[in-house]
């Protein structure tokens, strides 16, 4: 029984290490990300990893809010 609790506790700790974020766009879409989006000030793009694990970039002018969930 102890080993099951240890496994569950370890899984919760590992899953808690990376925070997911929600980005709201100016046209009303909500984008769920894995990890914190990165804003490139030189290009004006926001780079993030979507829920499928793909790296995506959008124009920062399209983003209204980035919130940690």
PyMOL commands that set and color helices and strands:
alter all, ss='L'
color gray80, all
select helices_A, chain A and resi 2-15+60-62
alter helices_A, ss='H'
color red, helices_A
select strands_A, chain A and resi 20-25+30-34+38-40+45-49+55-59+63-68
alter strands_A, ss='S'
color yellow, strands_A
deselect
rebuild
show_as cartoon
